[in-house]
Amino acid sequence: VGGALVFMMTDCHHKPRIEYKISGSQLLLHADPGTGIVGATSRIYWDLDGDGRKDVDPARPGEFLDKRDVVVTGYDGPITMWVEDPITHREVKVTQSINLNVPRPSGASQGAK
């Protein structure tokens, strides 16, 4: 029980979120899986086209896109990130809509809070 309590306490610093920066027509996305033991070793999956399904990695056909940093060109809309706990394989889903046409301060980074 003591080990489980320590695990739960170290895992509750902040929740997963999508951080992004807009560069012209590109979205530079970074997966922040959260802090704690699970965050450091979790797997990340993306839906970058808004269809609600995990995307396949174009460089590795048959495998899901599981990089922490990805670039999307010419698309704004819902972006979904799944964070998979490496121990239980449970997933947390984070979805954020990003609009490339909303004016922002130059060079400003954004992210879901």
N, C-alpha and C positions, 0 to 999 in steps of 0.2 A: 504494500500500500504506500509506503514511504517513497519508493521509486516512482510510482505513478503520480504522486502528488508533486514531486520535483519536476517531472516531465510536464505536467499540466501548467505549473507555475512558469517554467521557462518558455513555454510555447505561446503565451498570451500577450506578448509585447505589442504587436500591431498586426492587423489583418492584411491579407494579400491585396495588392493593388497593381493597376497598370499605370506605368509612368510613360509619358510620351513627349516628344518634341516635334514640332512641325518645321520642315525644311522644304520650302517650295510646295510641290505636290506630293511630297513624301511624308509619311508618319514614321518616325524612329521610335519604336516601341521597346520598352524594357519591362520585364516581368519582375516585380518585387513580391516574392512569395510569402513575405512576413518574416518575423524574427523567431528565434528560438531553435531548438534542436531540429524540428521538422523543416523549417524554412530553408536551412542551409543545404539539405539533401533532397528536397522535393523535386519532382519532375514537373515540367511545365508543358502544356499543350495549348495551341492557338486555333481560333476560328477567325480568319482575317477577311472573309468575304461575306459574313453575315448570314450564312445558311444554317447556322446552329449546330454544325458538325465540326469535329476536329479535322484540321487540314493536314494533308499529306505533305511531307517535305519534298520539294521538287528535286533536291540533290540526292534523296534516298527513297526512291519509289517503294511503296509498301510500308513505309514507316511514317508515323506522325511527326509533324513539325514540333520539335521539343526544345528549341533554343531559348535562352533567356532574352536575347536581343534579336529583333526582327525588323525589317523595313517593309512598309506597304506603300505602293505608288498609285496615286490617282483614285484612291477609295476613301470615302468618309462614310461612316455609318457605324453600326454596332460592331465592336471588337470584343471577342470573348477569350478569356484565359482560364484554363483549368489548372489548378495546383493539386498534384497528387501526393498524398502522404506516402513515403516510401515503406512504411511499416504496415499500415492498415489498408493501403491502396484506396482509401476514401478520397474523394475529390471535393474541392471547393471551387465554385464557379464564380468568376467576376466578369461582368459585362459592362462596357462603357461605350456610349455613342460619342463619336468625335466628328466634328464638322470643320472641314478645312477652310470654309468660307467665313468663319467667325473671326473678326479682327482680334489680334493678340499683340502684346508688346513684342518687339523684335527680340528674337533669341530666347524667349521665355519658355521654360519647361512646364509641362502640365502633368497632372496625374489624378487618378481617382482617389478620393479621400475616404 
